[in-house]
Structures are given as C-alpha cells and as structure tokens.
Amino acid sequence: MEVTYLPQEASSAGILISTRLHAPGKARRSSFCSNPISGGRLLCHNGTPDQSLQQPVMSRRCNKAHVCAACNSSAQHPKPQESIPGSYGAPFIGALRDRLDFFWFQGEDEFFRKRKERYGSTIFRVNFVPGMPGIALLDQKSYLVLYDPTKVDKHDTFVGALLPKTDFTGGYRVLAYLDPLHPKHAILKSFIMELIKSNSSRILPEFATAFSETFNQMETALSEGREANFSSSVKMLVLDFLLRAIVHRDPRAVGAAALGDDGPSLLESWIAVQFAAIAQAGLPPILEEIFLHSFPLPFSLIRANYQRIYSFFDTYAIEALDVAKERFDLERDEATHNLIFAIGVNAWLGLIKLLPSIIFYVGKNNSHLHDKLRGEIRAAVASNGGRLSPKAIESMPLVRSTVLEVLRLASPAKYQYARARKDLIIESHDASFVVKKGELLCGCLSMASRDPVIFENPDSFIPERFEGGDGEKLLPHLLWSNGPEHLHTTSQNKQCAGKDLVILIASLLLAHIFIRYDTFELVDQPSSAARKPPQICFKTLQIRATDPTSDLNWAQRISSISSSDQT
C-alpha cells in the first residue's frame, strides 16, 4: 500500500490526500475526499480516514453508505478521471480474438472476470459479440447510467450494435428497439401493459392448467422410467399459458391457423436465425464461427415458420388487436408484429430461461429450503380458504425472496446496452472515466449483480436475502428488469413491461410445486455440460398421498414417483 501523507496545514486547506493499493503488477484506483481533515489524517483506499496520525490501516470501505467519515457528510467522494483501460485490438483480429474467448476459450462470465482482473477496473473497453466495440460496465455504480435517458440513447441497442433486419418483424422496428423518447415508444408499451392488466384475472387459472398438464407428463415419464426433462417441457408450458391468457386461444386447439405442437419449434427457429450471431447452436466451433457468427442469416430461412406464427396471432388475437386499434390507434399489422415479439421474445424466451433456473437453484438446496418453502406455501393457502389466490401469494415472503435471488444470479437478460447521448463522465466505485458521445455501453448483469460492494457473499444463493427490512434496502440494486426493482415500469421508461408478471409466474411455479409435492430431486449434470445451459431433469417428485386441495395438512405419508424406483 502506497500512502500520500500531508501535514495538517495542507490537509486543512482541503488538498486531496490519496492512497493507492498495489496488487502484484498493477495498482488499485483510489477514491478521494476533498473535505478538510483536521490533524492531517491519512485516507484508506476508499477515502475513509485512518484513525492514527502516522500509521495507515485498512479501514472498512464506506462506499455503501457514501458518508465521509472525516466530515460526516453524505457528499460523494470526487473520483480521479482516468482513461478507460482495455483495447479493441487490430481490426477484425481483435474482434475475432474476443469472440473466440467469449464463446469457446473462456465462456461468458470468465471472459469479463479475466479482463476485470487484467485491467484492475470494472469499466474497460472490449469487443462484444459478434464484434461490437464498446465499453463494459461491471459494477453497480456505473451500471445505473444505463437507466438515465438524459445520458444514454436506447435506440436500436436491444442487442447492442447487432441490428437484425426488420424483415423478421414484418418491416417494423418493434418496441424493444425504440428509445423512450421515440414517439411510438409510449404508445406501444402502453398497449402491452394494457394487455397484461386486462388479462390479470386469467393469469392464475391458466398457469395452473398449464402446470398441471406439464407435471402430469413429468410424473408419467418418471413412472415409466423415462427422462423427465423440465427444460424441454417448459417450452410448451409457457407457450400454452401465454397464448391462453393473452390471446385467449389454445395453440393446439383445432383450427385453420393452429400451431399444434409446433409452437415452440417455430418460435425457436425465428429467434435463432435473427440472433444467431450472438448465440451458440451446439455446432463444432469452426462451423459456428463461419456460418453463424461471421454474417447475418437471411430471413428467408424461416419465412414460412414466421408466417405460421403471424397467421395464428392475426386469426385469434382478435380482442388484443381490437384494443390496439380502438385504444391506441395502432394499425392491426404493426400491433400484430409487436405482440408476437413481446410474447415470443420478451415473455416466452425469458420465462423458458428463468423457470428452469428457479428449479435448479431450489433443487440444489433440497432439504432445509424445501421444508421452509413447503411450510410457508401451504400455510398461506390454508389461511386463504384452500385457494392459491393473489392474497395467498402476497403472504409468501420467502417465495418472493427466493425468486428475486434467482433473478439476481440468473437473469434471463444478461446484458443491457445503450449509447452515450453526449460526452459523459461515468463513475465506478473508485474511479471516473470520460465516455464520448455515441460510444456503445454494455452492462454485464451477471457481474453487476455480484458486486461485492453491495452484496455480501455475492456468489452465493441465499434465498432469504431479500426478506425483511434489510432485504428491502437491496431492491434498488436488483436490476434484472432493465431498471431498479423498487421502481415501477411506465410507458416512459425501458423497464420490463411484464416485470411484476414475471415475479408472479415464478412464484406460482414454486407454489404449485410445493402444494403438489413435498420435495423433489434433480438429476446430476455431467461436468462436460459446464458451458452449456443445464438440462433440468427431475430424478424424483415426492407427491402428497391425498389431494392437496382437500387435505391441507401436509405432515402426512408421502409416496414417491422416481425413475430410480423403476430400475
């Protein structure tokens, strides 16, 4: 640790006093306090004065409270302005190098972690996949600039600088790509929010039906010794639920424009082709790099599939499209394509990622946590007349906290992008940097959500983290919804239109599981699958011996449906 010590005369004049901590081969950036400090006290690396006059000690960081211990004020410590570390490398070669590291040599999280360690900074320059130069933001303090519409522009930054042709969305640039200041943004977002609100009474019963259908299949598979793959089955569960609740049509119901069992595969192909450049398809690396990551794929590859999706919505989403025209003066065609994207990408794709993550994290902690969740859920249902009602859901604080903790660790949207609207100064916890107008900013949520300045044991799954008063204080730092959790989504911001719906659906999943089952076990994942999305497969589902709707006393003998019992 290198310390600058100034005598009392200089200190009392308000001259900056600094220290710098040195890791091997690099320096940690310092924070400063510009307030006069009597007695010529030393400052630790974050601006907190040493308690002695001569010997510096490592004192507790004050970033959380943002209170200067020298003057007891709540003013922010001025940060030194520094040039942004990192490099884009040589044209083409630098982007290719970063892309190979991201997809193949390091993996997503390690890609950012290694560069954070290399540069000694949570803000640095890097090429984002498939080859977009920009500035990475990895800490909570810098991340918040992405939510300030006076500083950043969200136009055409839904997936960074990657901009699929509007052929994929009927020739329209849909809501997800619009900046809040765009004249169509408020209209389109209000339309989506109205659909969620007007169909709120359908959410609980339609999810219950889809859940029951899916888990009947899970139980049958286990009883027959087959694989009970939730990661696969959840795709139909979520699509059935969304289309029945919002479009008021079962996708498998007989009809001229029915999707049948093809709905998930139709959506997957449409999503995969338009976003192929930033995804992995499980092909050999050389094939993916040549055919998927090097140039955009044409819409013609999935034109027929998208036409089937469009026909379904155009034929059956009559009530929703009438609302678009009568309430918001939207043309039917534009409303249809926006509705498809909202349901197919924002909702369906997000939920088929989140719900298996809920099962995964809860399944890893299958003893004490299961007991607590089961007790809370069944007690809440019993106190509401045996019904899983909105009131019952509201009285499940552990369920809510568990869902929020999974969203912190495994948000379906891992990155959030914007461009600087003007020249900016962006601060991390310990430094500040100048960003030029037009530069691409990328917030890496998996890193910011594990910011050790904000979260204790940031890499650990702690289901109770968001319970109680202390948990509520952390909500401003929960950023999965493209905005802080304690704020509400509006037509004027980019926060997820279905933010509250997502939490409700995840809570319903846990509630239904522990109403129907006492506990469950998951099949262990092979180590070779470490860099692939884990396939969540049930090993056991221990069901209640009696109908849970007629017998709410869960302390009873259980029966077990298990694949291991069939061998």
C-alpha positions as CSV (number, residue, x, y, z in Angstrom):
1,M,0.0,0.0,0.0
2,E,1.4,3.4,-1.0
3,V,0.2,6.3,1.1
4,T,0.5,10.1,0.5
5,Y,0.7,11.9,3.8
6,L,0.2,15.6,4.0
7,P,0.7,17.7,7.1
8,Q,-2.1,19.4,8.9
9,E,-1.6,22.7,7.1
10,A,-2.1,21.2,3.7
11,S,-4.9,18.9,4.9
12,S,-6.9,21.6,6.5
13,A,-6.7,23.6,3.2
14,G,-8.7,20.9,1.5
15,I,-5.9,19.4,-0.5
16,L,-6.5,15.9,-1.8
17,I,-5.0,13.1,0.2
18,S,-4.6,9.8,-1.6
19,T,-3.5,6.3,-1.1
20,R,-3.1,3.6,-3.7
21,L,-3.2,-0.1,-3.1
22,H,-0.9,-2.2,-5.3
23,A,-1.7,-5.7,-6.4
24,P,1.1,-7.6,-8.0
25,G,2.0,-5.7,-11.1
26,K,-1.0,-3.3,-11.0
27,A,-2.4,-0.5,-8.9
28,R,-5.9,-0.2,-7.5
29,R,-7.6,3.0,-8.3
30,S,-8.2,5.3,-5.4
31,S,-11.1,7.4,-4.1
32,F,-10.6,10.8,-2.6
33,C,-12.2,13.0,0.0
34,S,-11.7,16.7,-0.7
35,N,-13.1,17.9,2.6
36,P,-10.7,19.4,5.1
37,I,-9.4,16.8,7.5
38,S,-8.2,18.1,10.9
39,G,-5.0,16.6,12.2
40,G,-3.6,15.5,8.8
41,R,-5.3,12.1,9.0
42,L,-4.5,9.5,6.4
43,L,-7.1,8.1,4.0
44,C,-7.5,4.5,3.2
45,H,-8.1,3.3,-0.4
46,N,-11.8,4.4,-0.4
47,G,-11.4,7.7,1.3
48,T,-12.0,6.8,4.9
49,P,-9.5,8.5,7.2
50,D,-7.1,6.4,9.2
51,Q,-7.7,6.7,13.0
52,S,-4.0,7.3,13.7
53,L,-1.9,10.2,12.5
54,Q,1.1,8.3,11.3
55,Q,0.3,4.6,10.6
56,P,-2.2,3.8,7.8
57,V,-4.6,0.9,8.4
58,M,-7.2,-0.8,6.2
59,S,-10.5,0.5,7.4
60,R,-13.9,-0.6,6.3
61,R,-14.9,0.7,2.9
62,C,-17.5,3.5,3.0
63,N,-18.9,3.1,-0.5
64,K,-22.2,1.6,0.7
65,A,-23.2,4.5,2.9
66,H,-21.5,7.2,0.9
67,V,-20.7,9.0,4.1
68,C,-17.4,10.8,4.5
69,A,-16.0,9.7,7.9
70,A,-13.8,12.9,8.0
71,C,-16.7,15.4,7.9
72,N,-19.7,13.1,8.5
73,S,-21.3,14.4,5.3
74,S,-23.2,12.4,2.7
75,A,-21.5,14.0,-0.2
76,Q,-19.9,11.7,-2.9
77,H,-16.2,11.5,-2.9
78,P,-14.8,13.0,-6.1
79,K,-13.1,10.4,-8.2
80,P,-10.0,10.7,-10.3
81,Q,-10.7,10.8,-14.0
82,E,-8.8,8.2,-15.9
83,S,-8.6,6.9,-19.4
84,I,-10.7,3.8,-20.0
85,P,-8.4,0.7,-19.9
86,G,-8.7,-2.1,-22.4
87,S,-8.3,-2.3,-26.2
88,Y,-10.3,-3.4,-29.3
89,G,-7.2,-4.8,-30.9
90,A,-6.4,-4.8,-34.6
91,P,-9.4,-4.5,-36.9
92,F,-11.1,-7.9,-37.4
93,I,-8.4,-9.7,-35.5
94,G,-9.2,-8.1,-32.1
95,A,-12.9,-8.8,-32.5
96,L,-12.3,-12.4,-33.6
97,R,-10.0,-12.9,-30.6
98,D,-12.6,-11.6,-28.1
99,R,-15.3,-13.6,-29.8
100,L,-13.4,-16.9,-29.5
101,D,-12.6,-16.1,-25.9
102,F,-16.2,-15.4,-25.2
103,F,-17.7,-18.4,-26.8
104,W,-15.0,-21.1,-26.7
105,F,-11.9,-20.5,-24.7
106,Q,-13.2,-18.8,-21.5
107,G,-17.0,-18.6,-21.5
108,E,-19.2,-15.6,-20.8
109,D,-18.5,-15.0,-17.1
110,E,-14.8,-15.8,-17.2
111,F,-14.5,-13.6,-20.2
112,F,-15.4,-10.5,-18.2
113,R,-13.9,-11.6,-15.0
114,K,-10.4,-12.1,-16.5
115,R,-10.5,-8.7,-18.1
116,K,-11.6,-7.1,-14.9
117,E,-8.6,-8.6,-13.2
118,R,-6.3,-7.7,-16.0
119,Y,-7.2,-4.1,-16.1
120,G,-7.9,-3.6,-12.4
121,S,-11.1,-1.9,-13.3
122,T,-14.8,-2.7,-13.6
123,I,-15.0,-0.4,-16.6
124,F,-13.0,-1.2,-19.7
125,R,-13.0,-1.4,-23.5
126,V,-13.7,-4.7,-25.2
127,N,-15.3,-6.2,-28.3
128,F,-18.8,-7.5,-27.6
129,V,-20.0,-10.5,-29.6
130,P,-20.1,-10.8,-32.5
131,G,-17.6,-8.0,-32.9
132,M,-19.0,-4.7,-31.5
133,P,-16.5,-2.4,-29.9
134,G,-17.8,-0.8,-26.7
135,I,-17.3,-0.1,-23.0
136,A,-18.2,-2.8,-20.4
137,L,-19.8,-1.7,-17.1
138,L,-19.4,-4.4,-14.4
139,D,-20.2,-2.6,-11.1
140,Q,-23.5,-1.2,-9.7
141,K,-22.4,2.4,-9.7
142,S,-21.5,2.6,-13.4
143,Y,-24.4,0.3,-14.4
144,L,-27.1,2.9,-13.4
145,V,-26.1,5.2,-16.2
146,L,-28.0,2.8,-18.5
147,Y,-31.3,3.9,-16.9
148,D,-30.8,7.7,-17.3
149,P,-32.5,8.8,-20.6
150,T,-30.8,12.2,-20.4
151,K,-27.4,10.5,-20.7
152,V,-28.0,7.4,-22.9
153,D,-29.9,6.6,-26.0
154,K,-31.5,3.1,-26.3
155,H,-32.5,3.4,-29.9
156,D,-31.5,0.2,-31.8
157,T,-29.5,-1.2,-28.9
158,F,-31.7,-4.1,-27.8
159,V,-28.8,-6.5,-28.5
160,G,-26.0,-3.9,-28.7
161,A,-24.9,-2.9,-32.2
162,L,-26.4,-6.1,-33.7
163,L,-29.5,-5.0,-35.7
164,P,-31.5,-7.7,-37.4
165,K,-33.3,-6.7,-40.5
166,T,-36.9,-5.6,-40.0
167,D,-37.9,-8.5,-42.2
168,F,-38.0,-10.6,-39.0
169,T,-40.7,-8.3,-37.6
170,G,-42.9,-7.5,-40.6
171,G,-40.9,-4.5,-41.7
172,Y,-41.4,-2.7,-38.3
173,R,-38.8,-1.7,-35.7
174,V,-40.6,-3.1,-32.7
175,L,-40.9,-1.7,-29.2
176,A,-37.8,-3.4,-27.8
177,Y,-35.6,-1.4,-30.2
178,L,-37.1,2.0,-29.5
179,D,-35.7,4.7,-27.2
180,P,-38.2,6.0,-24.6
181,L,-38.1,9.4,-26.4
182,H,-39.3,7.8,-29.6
183,P,-42.9,9.0,-30.3
184,K,-44.1,5.4,-30.8
185,H,-42.5,4.0,-27.6
186,A,-45.1,5.1,-25.1
187,I,-48.0,4.0,-27.4
188,L,-46.6,0.5,-28.0
189,K,-45.6,0.0,-24.4
190,S,-48.9,1.2,-23.1
191,F,-50.6,-1.3,-25.4
192,I,-48.6,-4.2,-24.0
193,M,-49.1,-3.1,-20.4
194,E,-52.9,-2.8,-21.0
195,L,-53.0,-6.4,-22.3
196,I,-51.3,-7.6,-19.1
197,K,-53.6,-5.6,-16.9
198,S,-56.8,-6.5,-18.7
199,N,-56.0,-10.2,-18.6
200,S,-54.9,-10.3,-15.0
201,S,-57.8,-12.5,-13.9
202,R,-56.7,-15.2,-16.4
203,I,-53.1,-15.5,-15.1
204,L,-53.6,-17.8,-12.1
205,P,-56.1,-20.2,-13.6
206,E,-54.3,-20.5,-17.0
207,F,-50.9,-21.1,-15.3
208,A,-52.5,-23.7,-13.0
209,T,-53.8,-25.6,-16.0
210,A,-50.6,-25.5,-17.9
211,F,-48.6,-26.5,-14.8
212,S,-50.9,-29.5,-14.2
213,E,-50.7,-30.7,-17.8
214,T,-46.9,-30.5,-17.8
215,F,-46.3,-32.1,-14.4
216,N,-48.8,-34.9,-15.2
217,Q,-46.4,-35.7,-18.1
218,M,-43.4,-35.4,-15.7
219,E,-44.9,-37.9,-13.4
220,T,-45.8,-40.3,-16.2
221,A,-42.3,-40.1,-17.6
222,L,-40.8,-41.0,-14.2
223,S,-43.3,-43.8,-13.5
224,E,-42.3,-45.3,-16.9
225,G,-38.6,-44.9,-16.3
226,R,-38.2,-42.2,-18.9
227,E,-36.4,-38.8,-18.6
228,A,-38.5,-36.1,-17.0
229,N,-36.8,-33.1,-18.8
230,F,-38.3,-29.9,-17.5
231,S,-36.0,-27.7,-19.7
232,S,-37.7,-29.2,-22.7
233,S,-41.3,-29.4,-21.3
234,V,-41.3,-25.8,-20.0
235,K,-41.3,-24.5,-23.6
236,M,-44.8,-25.8,-24.2
237,L,-45.9,-25.0,-20.6
238,V,-45.0,-21.3,-21.1
239,L,-46.4,-21.0,-24.6
240,D,-49.7,-22.7,-23.7
241,F,-50.0,-20.4,-20.7
242,L,-49.2,-17.1,-22.5
243,L,-51.4,-17.7,-25.5
244,R,-54.4,-18.9,-23.5
245,A,-54.0,-16.0,-21.1
246,I,-53.3,-13.1,-23.5
247,V,-54.5,-14.3,-26.9
248,H,-57.4,-16.4,-25.4
249,R,-56.6,-19.3,-27.7
250,D,-55.0,-22.7,-27.0
251,P,-52.3,-23.1,-29.6
252,R,-53.1,-26.8,-30.0
253,A,-56.9,-26.3,-30.5
254,V,-58.1,-27.4,-33.9
255,G,-58.4,-24.5,-36.3
256,A,-57.2,-23.2,-39.6
257,A,-54.3,-21.3,-38.1
258,A,-53.5,-23.7,-35.2
259,L,-49.9,-24.2,-34.2
260,G,-50.4,-27.6,-32.8
261,D,-47.3,-29.0,-31.1
262,D,-45.1,-26.9,-33.4
263,G,-45.4,-23.7,-31.5
264,P,-42.1,-23.9,-29.5
265,S,-40.0,-25.0,-32.5
266,L,-41.5,-22.3,-34.7
267,L,-40.6,-19.6,-32.2
268,E,-37.1,-21.1,-31.6
269,S,-36.3,-21.1,-35.3
270,W,-37.4,-17.5,-35.7
271,I,-35.4,-16.3,-32.7
272,A,-32.4,-18.4,-33.5
273,V,-32.0,-17.1,-37.1
274,Q,-32.3,-13.4,-36.2
275,F,-30.0,-13.6,-33.2
276,A,-27.6,-16.3,-34.5
277,A,-24.6,-14.0,-34.4
278,I,-24.7,-13.7,-30.6
279,A,-25.8,-17.3,-29.7
280,Q,-24.4,-20.8,-29.7
281,A,-26.1,-23.6,-31.5
282,G,-24.1,-26.6,-30.3
283,L,-22.2,-27.0,-33.6
284,P,-18.4,-27.5,-33.9
285,P,-16.7,-24.2,-33.2
286,I,-15.3,-23.8,-36.8
287,L,-18.8,-24.2,-38.3
288,E,-20.4,-21.8,-35.9
289,E,-17.8,-19.2,-36.4
290,I,-18.0,-19.4,-40.2
291,F,-21.7,-19.8,-40.7
292,L,-23.4,-18.2,-37.7
293,H,-21.1,-15.6,-36.2
294,S,-19.5,-14.0,-39.3
295,F,-22.5,-12.6,-41.1
296,P,-26.3,-12.2,-40.5
297,L,-28.6,-15.1,-41.6
298,P,-31.3,-14.2,-44.1
299,F,-35.0,-14.0,-43.1
300,S,-35.8,-16.3,-46.0
301,L,-34.6,-19.3,-43.9
302,I,-37.6,-19.0,-41.6
303,R,-40.1,-17.1,-43.6
304,A,-42.6,-19.9,-43.7
305,N,-42.3,-20.5,-40.0
306,Y,-42.8,-16.9,-39.2
307,Q,-45.9,-16.8,-41.4
308,R,-47.4,-19.6,-39.4
309,I,-46.8,-17.6,-36.2
310,Y,-48.2,-14.5,-37.7
311,S,-51.3,-16.3,-39.0
312,F,-52.1,-17.6,-35.6
313,F,-52.0,-14.1,-34.0
314,D,-53.8,-12.5,-36.9
315,T,-56.5,-15.0,-36.7
316,Y,-57.0,-15.5,-33.0
317,A,-55.7,-12.4,-31.2
318,I,-58.9,-10.5,-32.1
319,E,-59.6,-8.9,-28.8
320,A,-56.0,-7.8,-28.3
321,L,-55.8,-6.3,-31.8
322,D,-59.1,-4.5,-31.3
323,V,-57.6,-2.9,-28.2
324,A,-54.6,-1.8,-30.2
325,K,-56.8,-0.1,-32.8
326,E,-59.5,1.3,-30.5
327,R,-57.4,2.4,-27.5
328,F,-54.1,3.2,-29.1
329,D,-54.8,3.9,-32.7
330,L,-52.3,1.3,-33.8
331,E,-52.6,-0.4,-37.2
332,R,-53.5,-4.0,-36.9
333,D,-50.4,-5.2,-38.8
334,E,-48.0,-3.3,-36.7
335,A,-49.7,-4.3,-33.5
336,T,-49.6,-7.9,-34.5
337,H,-45.8,-7.9,-35.1
338,N,-45.2,-6.1,-31.8
339,L,-47.4,-8.6,-30.0
340,I,-45.6,-11.5,-31.5
341,F,-42.2,-10.1,-30.4
342,A,-43.5,-9.2,-26.9
343,I,-44.9,-12.7,-26.3
344,G,-42.3,-14.7,-28.3
345,V,-39.0,-12.9,-27.3
346,N,-39.6,-10.8,-24.2
347,A,-42.0,-13.2,-22.4
348,W,-41.6,-16.7,-23.8
349,L,-37.8,-16.7,-24.3
350,G,-37.3,-15.0,-20.9
351,L,-39.5,-17.4,-19.0
352,I,-38.2,-20.6,-20.5
353,K,-34.8,-19.5,-19.2
354,L,-36.0,-18.3,-15.8
355,L,-38.3,-21.1,-14.7
356,P,-35.6,-23.9,-15.1
357,S,-33.2,-21.7,-13.2
358,I,-35.8,-21.5,-10.3
359,I,-36.0,-25.3,-10.3
360,F,-32.2,-25.6,-10.5
361,Y,-31.4,-23.3,-7.5
362,V,-34.1,-24.6,-5.3
363,G,-33.3,-28.2,-6.3
364,K,-29.7,-27.7,-5.2
365,N,-30.9,-26.8,-1.7
366,N,-33.4,-29.6,-1.3
367,S,-33.6,-30.2,2.4
368,H,-34.0,-27.2,4.7
369,L,-35.1,-24.8,2.0
370,H,-37.8,-27.3,0.7
371,D,-39.2,-27.6,4.2
372,K,-39.4,-23.8,4.7
373,L,-41.0,-23.2,1.3
374,R,-43.5,-26.0,1.7
375,G,-44.5,-24.8,5.1
376,E,-44.9,-21.2,4.0
377,I,-46.8,-22.0,0.9
378,R,-49.2,-24.5,2.4
379,A,-49.8,-22.2,5.4
380,A,-50.6,-19.3,3.1
381,V,-53.0,-21.4,1.0
382,A,-54.7,-22.8,4.1
383,S,-55.3,-19.3,5.5
384,N,-57.0,-18.3,2.3
385,G,-59.6,-21.0,2.3
386,G,-57.5,-23.6,0.5
387,R,-57.1,-21.3,-2.6
388,L,-53.9,-20.2,-4.3
389,S,-55.1,-16.6,-4.6
390,P,-53.2,-13.4,-5.2
391,K,-53.7,-12.7,-1.5
392,A,-52.0,-16.0,-0.6
393,I,-49.1,-15.3,-3.0
394,E,-48.6,-11.9,-1.2
395,S,-48.2,-13.7,2.1
396,M,-45.2,-15.8,0.9
397,P,-42.2,-13.6,1.6
398,L,-39.7,-16.5,1.4
399,V,-41.1,-17.4,-2.0
400,R,-40.7,-13.9,-3.3
401,S,-37.2,-13.5,-1.9
402,T,-36.2,-16.8,-3.4
403,V,-37.5,-15.7,-6.8
404,L,-35.6,-12.4,-6.6
405,E,-32.4,-14.1,-5.6
406,V,-32.6,-16.4,-8.6
407,L,-33.2,-13.3,-10.8
408,R,-30.1,-11.7,-9.2
409,L,-27.9,-14.7,-10.0
410,A,-29.5,-15.9,-13.3
411,S,-31.4,-13.1,-15.0
412,P,-32.8,-14.2,-18.4
413,A,-31.4,-10.9,-19.9
414,K,-27.6,-11.0,-19.2
415,Y,-26.7,-7.7,-20.9
416,Q,-28.2,-4.3,-21.2
417,Y,-27.0,-1.8,-23.9
418,A,-27.2,1.9,-24.7
419,R,-25.2,4.6,-26.5
420,A,-23.9,7.7,-24.8
421,R,-26.2,10.6,-25.8
422,K,-23.5,13.1,-25.1
423,D,-20.0,13.2,-23.7
424,L,-20.2,11.7,-20.2
425,I,-18.3,11.1,-17.0
426,I,-19.1,7.6,-15.8
427,E,-18.1,6.6,-12.3
428,S,-17.2,3.2,-10.9
429,H,-16.9,2.7,-7.1
430,D,-13.3,4.0,-7.2
431,A,-12.7,6.0,-10.4
432,S,-14.3,8.0,-13.1
433,F,-13.9,7.8,-16.9
434,V,-14.8,10.0,-19.8
435,V,-17.1,8.5,-22.4
436,K,-17.6,10.1,-25.8
437,K,-20.9,10.7,-27.4
438,G,-22.1,7.7,-29.5
439,E,-19.9,5.1,-27.7
440,L,-21.7,1.8,-27.0
441,L,-22.1,0.9,-23.4
442,C,-22.8,-2.6,-22.2
443,G,-23.8,-3.5,-18.7
444,C,-22.9,-7.1,-17.8
445,L,-25.6,-8.0,-15.3
446,S,-24.1,-11.2,-14.1
447,M,-21.1,-9.2,-12.8
448,A,-23.0,-6.1,-11.5
449,S,-25.4,-8.4,-9.6
450,R,-22.5,-9.9,-7.8
451,D,-20.9,-6.6,-6.9
452,P,-19.2,-7.3,-3.5
453,V,-19.6,-3.6,-2.5
454,I,-23.4,-4.1,-2.5
455,F,-24.0,-7.8,-1.8
456,E,-22.4,-9.9,1.0
457,N,-21.4,-13.3,-0.3
458,P,-22.3,-12.2,-3.8
459,D,-21.7,-15.5,-5.5
460,S,-23.8,-17.5,-3.0
461,F,-27.5,-18.4,-3.4
462,I,-29.2,-17.0,-0.3
463,P,-32.9,-17.5,-0.5
464,E,-33.7,-15.1,2.4
465,R,-31.5,-12.3,1.0
466,F,-34.5,-10.1,0.1
467,E,-36.6,-10.7,3.1
468,G,-37.4,-8.1,5.8
469,G,-36.2,-4.6,6.1
470,D,-32.6,-5.3,5.2
471,G,-33.8,-7.2,2.1
472,E,-36.0,-4.2,1.0
473,K,-32.9,-2.0,1.1
474,L,-31.3,-4.2,-1.5
475,L,-34.1,-3.8,-4.0
476,P,-32.6,-0.7,-5.7
477,H,-29.6,-2.9,-6.6
478,L,-31.7,-5.6,-8.2
479,L,-31.5,-4.7,-11.9
480,W,-32.8,-7.8,-13.9
481,S,-35.8,-5.9,-15.3
482,N,-33.8,-3.2,-17.1
483,G,-34.3,-0.9,-14.1
484,P,-34.1,-1.0,-10.3
485,E,-36.6,-3.4,-8.6
486,H,-38.1,-0.7,-6.3
487,L,-39.2,1.4,-9.2
488,H,-42.3,0.8,-11.4
489,T,-42.4,0.2,-15.1
490,T,-44.1,3.0,-17.0
491,S,-44.6,3.9,-20.7
492,Q,-41.8,6.4,-20.4
493,N,-39.0,4.0,-19.4
494,K,-37.4,0.9,-20.7
495,Q,-38.2,-1.2,-17.6
496,C,-39.8,-4.6,-18.5
497,A,-43.5,-4.2,-19.1
498,G,-44.1,-7.6,-17.5
499,K,-41.8,-7.1,-14.5
500,D,-44.4,-7.9,-11.9
501,L,-45.9,-10.6,-14.0
502,V,-42.6,-12.4,-14.2
503,I,-42.2,-12.5,-10.5
504,L,-45.8,-13.7,-10.1
505,I,-45.3,-16.6,-12.6
506,A,-42.1,-17.7,-10.9
507,S,-43.8,-17.5,-7.5
508,L,-46.7,-19.6,-8.9
509,L,-44.3,-22.2,-10.1
510,L,-42.9,-22.7,-6.6
511,A,-46.3,-22.5,-5.1
512,H,-47.7,-25.2,-7.3
513,I,-44.7,-27.5,-6.8
514,F,-44.9,-27.4,-3.1
515,I,-48.7,-27.7,-3.0
516,R,-48.5,-30.8,-5.1
517,Y,-45.1,-32.3,-3.9
518,D,-43.3,-32.5,-0.6
519,T,-39.9,-32.4,-2.2
520,F,-38.0,-33.2,-5.4
521,E,-34.6,-34.2,-6.6
522,L,-32.8,-33.3,-9.8
523,V,-30.6,-35.5,-12.0
524,D,-26.9,-34.6,-11.6
525,Q,-25.4,-32.7,-14.5
526,P,-22.3,-34.1,-16.1
527,S,-19.2,-31.9,-15.8
528,S,-18.9,-31.9,-19.6
529,A,-22.0,-29.8,-19.8
530,A,-20.5,-27.0,-17.7
531,R,-20.6,-24.4,-20.6
532,K,-23.9,-25.5,-21.9
533,P,-27.3,-24.4,-20.5
534,P,-28.0,-27.1,-17.9
535,Q,-30.8,-29.5,-18.8
536,I,-33.1,-29.6,-15.7
537,C,-34.4,-33.1,-15.3
538,F,-36.3,-34.4,-12.3
539,K,-35.0,-37.5,-10.6
540,T,-37.8,-37.7,-8.1
541,L,-41.1,-36.0,-7.4
542,Q,-42.4,-36.9,-4.0
543,I,-46.1,-36.3,-4.2
544,R,-48.7,-36.0,-1.4
545,A,-50.7,-39.1,-0.7
546,T,-54.0,-37.2,-0.8
547,D,-55.5,-34.4,-2.9
548,P,-53.8,-31.2,-1.7
549,T,-57.0,-29.2,-2.4
550,S,-59.0,-31.3,0.1
551,D,-56.3,-32.0,2.7
552,L,-54.1,-29.1,3.6
553,N,-52.3,-31.0,6.4
554,W,-49.0,-31.7,4.6
555,A,-47.5,-33.7,7.6
556,Q,-48.6,-37.0,6.1
557,R,-47.2,-40.1,4.5
558,I,-45.8,-39.4,1.0
559,S,-45.5,-41.6,-2.0
560,S,-42.6,-41.2,-4.3
561,I,-42.5,-41.3,-8.1
562,S,-38.9,-41.9,-9.0
563,S,-37.0,-43.0,-12.0
564,S,-34.7,-44.9,-9.7
565,D,-37.7,-46.9,-8.4
566,Q,-38.2,-48.3,-11.9
567,T,-34.8,-49.8,-12.3
